[in-house]
């Protein structure tokens, strides 16, 4: 990926590399709650945001960085 560069100057606000484990935990919780509500014959949540809080993850969000250099834009 020597030629791979970002197209926009948006960067994550964190030192974490990935949110893989957070996403796995959120999806497991979503499936668990959905199955339980379906067994109780109640309305199951449609979206992941209805069950979990995505702001609890390792990455806190993204921000536009106006002064990004060419080195910052490399992946």
OpenMM code with the backbone's topology and positions (N, CA, C; nanometers):
from openmm import Vec3, app, unit

residues = "UNK UNK UNK UNK UNK UNK UNK UNK UNK UNK UNK UNK UNK UNK UNK UNK UNK UNK UNK UNK UNK UNK UNK UNK UNK UNK UNK UNK UNK UNK UNK UNK UNK UNK UNK UNK UNK UNK UNK UNK UNK UNK UNK UNK UNK UNK UNK UNK UNK UNK UNK UNK UNK UNK UNK UNK UNK UNK UNK UNK UNK UNK UNK UNK UNK UNK UNK UNK UNK UNK UNK UNK UNK UNK UNK".split()
positions = [
    Vec3(0.0830, -0.1190, 0.0000),
    Vec3(0.0000, 0.0000, 0.0000),
    Vec3(0.0872, 0.1250, 0.0000),
    Vec3(0.1901, 0.1246, -0.0797),
    Vec3(0.2820, 0.2367, -0.0819),
    Vec3(0.2205, 0.3617, -0.1431),
    Vec3(0.1185, 0.3467, -0.2240),
    Vec3(0.0570, 0.4634, -0.2877),
    Vec3(-0.0775, 0.4982, -0.2263),
    Vec3(-0.1097, 0.4384, -0.1171),
    Vec3(-0.2385, 0.4597, -0.0540),
    Vec3(-0.2365, 0.5883, 0.0299),
    Vec3(-0.3251, 0.6811, -0.0037),
    Vec3(-0.3330, 0.8073, 0.0695),
    Vec3(-0.4785, 0.8383, 0.1036),
    Vec3(-0.4965, 0.9194, 0.2064),
    Vec3(-0.6305, 0.9641, 0.2436),
    Vec3(-0.6795, 1.0657, 0.1421),
    Vec3(-0.8085, 1.0674, 0.1183),
    Vec3(-0.8651, 1.1639, 0.0255),
    Vec3(-0.9173, 1.2873, 0.0987),
    Vec3(-0.9529, 1.2721, 0.2257),
    Vec3(-0.9978, 1.3851, 0.3058),
    Vec3(-0.9082, 1.3980, 0.4285),
    Vec3(-0.9072, 1.5155, 0.4863),
    Vec3(-0.8209, 1.5430, 0.6013),
    Vec3(-0.8951, 1.5176, 0.7326),
    Vec3(-0.9601, 1.4020, 0.7421),
    Vec3(-1.0356, 1.3654, 0.8615),
    Vec3(-0.9602, 1.2545, 0.9339),
    Vec3(-0.9344, 1.2755, 1.0627),
    Vec3(-0.8581, 1.1814, 1.1432),
    Vec3(-0.9352, 1.1472, 1.2695),
    Vec3(-0.9109, 1.0271, 1.3227),
    Vec3(-0.9715, 0.9855, 1.4469),
    Vec3(-0.9073, 1.0546, 1.5663),
    Vec3(-0.9875, 1.0822, 1.6703),
    Vec3(-0.9377, 1.1477, 1.7908),
    Vec3(-0.9034, 1.0384, 1.8918),
    Vec3(-0.7885, 0.9761, 1.8756),
    Vec3(-0.7521, 0.8678, 1.9644),
    Vec3(-0.6116, 0.8184, 1.9359),
    Vec3(-0.5657, 0.7300, 2.0219),
    Vec3(-0.4407, 0.6598, 1.9953),
    Vec3(-0.4695, 0.5148, 1.9591),
    Vec3(-0.5961, 0.4743, 1.9659),
    Vec3(-0.6335, 0.3371, 1.9328),
    Vec3(-0.6260, 0.3144, 1.7822),
    Vec3(-0.5789, 0.1989, 1.7427),
    Vec3(-0.5677, 0.1657, 1.6014),
    Vec3(-0.6995, 0.1173, 1.5429),
    Vec3(-0.7756, 0.0415, 1.6222),
    Vec3(-0.8958, -0.0215, 1.5680),
    Vec3(-1.0063, -0.0270, 1.6727),
    Vec3(-1.1285, -0.0452, 1.6247),
    Vec3(-1.2454, -0.0619, 1.7109),
    Vec3(-1.3046, -0.2015, 1.6956),
    Vec3(-1.2262, -0.2947, 1.6486),
    Vec3(-1.2772, -0.4278, 1.6169),
    Vec3(-1.3436, -0.4939, 1.7380),
    Vec3(-1.2762, -0.4929, 1.8538),
    Vec3(-1.3335, -0.5582, 1.9705),
    Vec3(-1.4586, -0.4868, 2.0198),
    Vec3(-1.4612, -0.3544, 2.0093),
    Vec3(-1.5805, -0.2796, 2.0487),
    Vec3(-1.6984, -0.3161, 1.9594),
    Vec3(-1.6744, -0.3239, 1.8296),
    Vec3(-1.7815, -0.3588, 1.7363),
    Vec3(-1.8333, -0.4991, 1.7614),
    Vec3(-1.7436, -0.5916, 1.7926),
    Vec3(-1.7860, -0.7284, 1.8225),
    Vec3(-1.8735, -0.7306, 1.9479),
    Vec3(-1.8335, -0.6547, 2.0504),
    Vec3(-1.9095, -0.6487, 2.1755),
    Vec3(-2.0468, -0.5860, 2.1522),
    Vec3(-2.0515, -0.4765, 2.0736),
    Vec3(-2.1786, -0.4096, 2.0456),
    Vec3(-2.2732, -0.5006, 1.9686),
    Vec3(-2.2213, -0.5721, 1.8691),
    Vec3(-2.3070, -0.6600, 1.7893),
    Vec3(-2.3556, -0.7791, 1.8699),
    Vec3(-2.2727, -0.8333, 1.9578),
    Vec3(-2.3169, -0.9434, 2.0438),
    Vec3(-2.4277, -0.8971, 2.1377),
    Vec3(-2.4124, -0.7778, 2.1939),
    Vec3(-2.5163, -0.7232, 2.2816),
    Vec3(-2.6451, -0.7009, 2.2045),
    Vec3(-2.6338, -0.6483, 2.0839),
    Vec3(-2.7510, -0.6237, 2.0003),
    Vec3(-2.8260, -0.7527, 1.9705),
    Vec3(-2.7529, -0.8573, 1.9304),
    Vec3(-2.8166, -0.9858, 1.9007),
    Vec3(-2.8809, -1.0465, 2.0252),
    Vec3(-2.8126, -1.0356, 2.1390),
    Vec3(-2.8648, -1.0918, 2.2639),
    Vec3(-2.9955, -1.0239, 2.3047),
    Vec3(-2.9982, -0.8911, 2.2995),
    Vec3(-3.1191, -0.8160, 2.3356),
    Vec3(-3.2310, -0.8439, 2.2356),
    Vec3(-3.1971, -0.8492, 2.1075),
    Vec3(-3.2984, -0.8757, 2.0049),
    Vec3(-3.3640, -1.0123, 2.0239),
    Vec3(-3.2823, -1.1141, 2.0475),
    Vec3(-3.3364, -1.2485, 2.0677),
    Vec3(-3.4268, -1.2546, 2.1906),
    Vec3(-3.3854, -1.1866, 2.2963),
    Vec3(-3.4646, -1.1877, 2.4199),
    Vec3(-3.5997, -1.1188, 2.3985),
    Vec3(-3.6006, -1.0045, 2.3292),
    Vec3(-3.7252, -0.9332, 2.3050),
    Vec3(-3.8162, -1.0089, 2.2088),
    Vec3(-3.7591, -1.0791, 2.1124),
    Vec3(-3.8400, -1.1586, 2.0202),
    Vec3(-3.9064, -1.2741, 2.0952),
    Vec3(-3.8318, -1.3367, 2.1886),
    Vec3(-3.8914, -1.4445, 2.2694),
    Vec3(-4.0060, -1.3937, 2.3555),
    Vec3(-3.9948, -1.2698, 2.4032),
    Vec3(-4.1008, -1.2106, 2.4853),
    Vec3(-4.2115, -1.1482, 2.4006),
    Vec3(-4.2006, -1.1618, 2.2685),
    Vec3(-4.2975, -1.1109, 2.1718),
    Vec3(-4.3145, -0.9596, 2.1818),
    Vec3(-4.2032, -0.8901, 2.1978),
    Vec3(-4.2016, -0.7434, 2.1986),
    Vec3(-4.1256, -0.6961, 2.0765),
    Vec3(-4.1328, -0.5669, 2.0489),
    Vec3(-4.0632, -0.5112, 1.9336),
    Vec3(-3.9131, -0.5103, 1.9579),
    Vec3(-3.8408, -0.5715, 1.8672),
    Vec3(-3.6945, -0.5748, 1.8755),
    Vec3(-3.6376, -0.4453, 1.8193),
    Vec3(-3.5228, -0.4015, 1.8680),
    Vec3(-3.4616, -0.2793, 1.8129),
    Vec3(-3.4191, -0.3010, 1.6679),
    Vec3(-3.4278, -0.1960, 1.5898),
    Vec3(-3.3948, -0.2049, 1.4480),
    Vec3(-3.2473, -0.1741, 1.4249),
    Vec3(-3.1931, -0.0792, 1.5009),
    Vec3(-3.0553, -0.0372, 1.4809),
    Vec3(-2.9708, -0.0652, 1.6038),
    Vec3(-2.8430, -0.0725, 1.5816),
    Vec3(-2.7459, -0.0958, 1.6886),
    Vec3(-2.7476, 0.0165, 1.7913),
    Vec3(-2.7746, 0.1391, 1.7463),
    Vec3(-2.7740, 0.2549, 1.8353),
    Vec3(-2.8862, 0.2483, 1.9388),
    Vec3(-2.9876, 0.1672, 1.9137),
    Vec3(-3.0963, 0.1531, 2.0087),
    Vec3(-3.0580, 0.0722, 2.1313),
    Vec3(-2.9497, -0.0025, 2.1240),
    Vec3(-2.9082, -0.0908, 2.2329),
    Vec3(-2.7787, -0.0447, 2.2982),
    Vec3(-2.6854, 0.0016, 2.2172),
    Vec3(-2.5537, 0.0368, 2.2691),
    Vec3(-2.5220, 0.1840, 2.2460),
    Vec3(-2.4164, 0.2296, 2.3099),
    Vec3(-2.3695, 0.3661, 2.2932),
    Vec3(-2.2352, 0.3613, 2.2215),
    Vec3(-2.2298, 0.4091, 2.0986),
    Vec3(-2.1071, 0.4011, 2.0206),
    Vec3(-1.9975, 0.4924, 2.0746),
    Vec3(-2.0304, 0.5856, 2.1601),
    Vec3(-1.9302, 0.6753, 2.2183),
    Vec3(-1.8525, 0.6079, 2.3301),
    Vec3(-1.8874, 0.4850, 2.3660),
    Vec3(-1.8132, 0.4105, 2.4679),
    Vec3(-1.6923, 0.3383, 2.4099),
    Vec3(-1.6712, 0.3476, 2.2819),
    Vec3(-1.5636, 0.2754, 2.2154),
    Vec3(-1.4267, 0.3370, 2.2372),
    Vec3(-1.3267, 0.2704, 2.1821),
    Vec3(-1.1887, 0.3159, 2.1960),
    Vec3(-1.1637, 0.4440, 2.1187),
    Vec3(-1.2319, 0.4604, 2.0069),
    Vec3(-1.2182, 0.5830, 1.9284),
    Vec3(-1.3333, 0.6759, 1.9647),
    Vec3(-1.3012, 0.8008, 1.9890),
    Vec3(-1.4019, 0.8960, 2.0358),
    Vec3(-1.4687, 0.9751, 1.9252),
    Vec3(-1.4261, 0.9601, 1.8051),
    Vec3(-1.4868, 1.0340, 1.6962),
    Vec3(-1.3825, 1.0770, 1.5957),
    Vec3(-1.4200, 1.1695, 1.5118),
    Vec3(-1.3300, 1.2158, 1.4071),
    Vec3(-1.3309, 1.3679, 1.4023),
    Vec3(-1.2234, 1.4227, 1.3459),
    Vec3(-1.2116, 1.5670, 1.3356),
    Vec3(-1.1373, 1.6028, 1.2077),
    Vec3(-1.1774, 1.7114, 1.1445),
    Vec3(-1.1116, 1.7610, 1.0250),
    Vec3(-0.9852, 1.8353, 1.0667),
    Vec3(-0.8719, 1.7975, 1.0088),
    Vec3(-0.7428, 1.8574, 1.0415),
    Vec3(-0.6947, 1.9377, 0.9209),
    Vec3(-0.7113, 2.0686, 0.9282),
    Vec3(-0.6823, 2.1565, 0.8160),
    Vec3(-0.5353, 2.1589, 0.7777),
    Vec3(-0.4447, 2.1526, 0.8753),
    Vec3(-0.3021, 2.1641, 0.8486),
    Vec3(-0.2329, 2.0311, 0.8273),
    Vec3(-0.3001, 1.9330, 0.7700),
    Vec3(-0.2407, 1.8008, 0.7485),
    Vec3(-0.1313, 1.8066, 0.6422),
    Vec3(-0.0200, 1.7438, 0.6725),
    Vec3(0.0899, 1.7384, 0.5772),
    Vec3(0.0765, 1.6133, 0.4896),
    Vec3(0.1657, 1.5999, 0.3915),
    Vec3(0.1621, 1.4814, 0.3054),
    Vec3(0.1895, 1.3558, 0.3860),
    Vec3(0.2747, 1.3672, 0.4876),
    Vec3(0.3053, 1.2530, 0.5729),
    Vec3(0.1826, 1.2094, 0.6522),
    Vec3(0.1034, 1.3062, 0.6986),
    Vec3(-0.0190, 1.2741, 0.7724),
    Vec3(-0.1230, 1.2067, 0.6837),
    Vec3(-0.1230, 1.2400, 0.5571),
    Vec3(-0.2237, 1.1865, 0.4651),
    Vec3(-0.1938, 1.0446, 0.4184),
    Vec3(-0.0740, 0.9933, 0.4457),
    Vec3(-0.0425, 0.8542, 0.4103),
    Vec3(-0.1148, 0.7586, 0.5035),
    Vec3(-0.1516, 0.6433, 0.4499),
    Vec3(-0.2166, 0.5407, 0.5326),
    Vec3(-0.1157, 0.4442, 0.5853),
] * unit.nanometer
topology = app.Topology()
chain = topology.addChain("A")
for resn in residues:
    res = topology.addResidue(resn, chain)
    for name in ("N", "CA", "C"):
        topology.addAtom(name, app.Element.getBySymbol(name[0]), res)
